[in-house]
Amino acid sequence: MYSARLRFPKSSLTEGASIEYKFLFNNSWDGRQEASNRSFAVPVGKKDTTLYWVFYDNIHPLARPNPDTIKITFNANMAQASASGGVDVVNDTVYVRTGTFTTAAESGRRKRLVRGLGTMMSVTDTIITAKKKVLDYQYYVVRNGVEIRENYYNFFYTGTVQSEAERRQVIVDSTASLTNGQTVRDTATSVTQARRQPLFPNGRKLARNVNVTWRCDLRPAYYQVNPAWGNDTLTDVSGAFTIIPANKDSIMKWGVWINGLAVGGWGNPGTTDWDLGLQNNLNKKMYDNGTNGDAVAGDSIFSRKVLASPDSISAGSKAFVGQVYKFGIRGGDNEGGKGGYGNNHNENIVDTDTIYTITTDFGSINPAFYDAWDYDLHKPKKTTSVFEAGKPLAYELAQNYPNPFNPTTKIEYSIPALSKVELRIYNVVGQEVATLVNEVQQAGLHHVKFDGMNLASGMYFYRLTAGDFVSVKKMVLLK
């Protein structure tokens, strides 16, 4: 599946006018183009529009036989999506689409979910598919008339079509029928489970300008390709910058770039999304030299400062709370490991202040592949002295664990020098609900327990201030 975004000056368009186009190979009119032109009408108000996907020259792939009529119930817990602002379970319309990639007689069949108890939503549909075969499906939310697909990647996908890994899959029971239906439950809270809860980008506009510091810990890539730990290859799914075990000592020298809507869009003006195109875009380059928001030079944590503004028109998601992005060593599309197509990071900016830091471990979009790294404790799973294990490399605030939690959780942070430390908890409207730390502390790895027994379920934020370092992370209390 290929996609592109074109921009037309409104002054050159007329409402209802037809614009023609066609697809061709290699940007060359040498006979390898579609036989007929396609067209679309300029929308009323000259609004942005999305064209539905098509097959090149209308040549469809061979369809899979789907002889069985099955009643299937989809149950989805929207607790995490609701807590992060991606879904309003009371007012938003949520659909499940089924049957893509010829896994049912009707491709992209849409059925609306109905809210049940709390954040649970469900729907029962009759689908013509095949017993003992895979059925592809995915959840969508409709916001302001626009259908937004969930941010999902199947870590366990074993097929050959990369874009199919963006879909959920379920094996249809051999005993399923119209009378003996099958139930699918997408309710897991773990990020590594195939049946995890849906997540959607938060489409709320930012309340103010926020200077966002993006931080990427590149150590997971080093350990995953190092023969002593992972001995794996990080495949560049869009180009030639694949990272092999022999490259392990070059990873930190090559560095990492950030790409995606969070930094203005996937495209790089006049060139490609990845590889040399991204590498030559210095606005997306991250640094580990003490500049551009980097706290400590040479500590394997690369940084980049970006201004996110509610008036960032036509600049990807820079105007919104929900941010979509991905990292690439040397500028390559290689973060996904052996997969990678469509498995992007999805985080939210906290806009209660004018500064915010988002720290992400490289490879956390595919934790099932990066098995040399512990994404809960933010360190390699095996003891090593390569990066002085146990000694803090920089100011760092870890993700609380467990998360979601009920009612207690553990928060870890590290400081490389004697510092005045404050660790405070805030609710979603920015009110302080607890102070966990307010003292001078020695360098080292510290942890504190937080008890939310007296708080209501929902999303909270914890903020660490140590010296000039400030970092905020979110956590979800589910009772």
Number of C-alpha atoms within 10 A of each C-alpha: 10 5 5 6 7 4 7 9 7 12 7 6 14 14 13 13 13 14 12 11 12 13 15 16 11 9 9 9 9 9 9 12 17 15 13 12 12 13 12 13 14 18 15 11 10 16 9 10 11 7 6 5 9 10 9 14 15 10 8 9 9 7 11 13 13 17 12 17 17 23 18 20 16 18 21 24 23 24 25 25 20 20 22 25 20 25 27 17 21 11 8 13 18 24 23 21 18 27 22 18 19 20 23 27 21 16 15 18 16 18 18 18 21 16 19 13 7 11 18 17 19 21 18 17 18 14 21 18 24 23 19 13 16 18 22 23 24 21 25 23 23 14 16 8 8 11 14 17 19 19 20 24 23 22 21 15 17 11 9 8 11 15 17 21 23 22 22 21 23 14 13 22 17 11 11 19 18 14 8 11 17 18 16 16 14 19 19 15 16 13 14 18 15 19 19 19 22 25 23 24 24 21 19 14 16 20 16 15 18 23 18 22 21 23 24 24 18 22 21 24 27 26 26 26 25 20 14 12 17 19 16 22 19 26 21 25 20 16 16 14 20 20 24 17 18 12 15 18 12 12 19 21 13 13 20 28 29 26 27 21 20 28 23 22 17 21 17 20 10 7 13 15 22 27 22 17 16 26 24 15 17 9 17 22 22 24 24 24 17 14 15 17 21 22 21 18 15 16 19 23 29 30 29 23 21 19 16 27 20 17 14 15 11 12 15 17 26 29 27 23 25 24 23 21 19 25 28 24 26 24 27 27 28 30 29 27 25 18 24 27 20 19 22 24 20 18 20 20 24 24 22 16 13 14 18 20 23 17 21 22 21 27 30 21 26 24 19 16 21 25 17 24 26 16 20 12 13 17 19 20 14 12 10 14 8 7 14 10 13 12 14 19 20 22 23 21 25 20 22 24 16 17 18 21 19 15 16 15 18 16 18 17 19 20 24 16 15 13 17 16 18 18 22 18 21 19 17 16 11 14 12 14 15 15 14 16 15 13 11 13 16 14 16 17 16 14 13 14 13 17 15 18 12 7 13 12 17 18 20 23 20 23 18 21 19 22 15 9 17 18 20 23 21 23 22 20 23 17 13
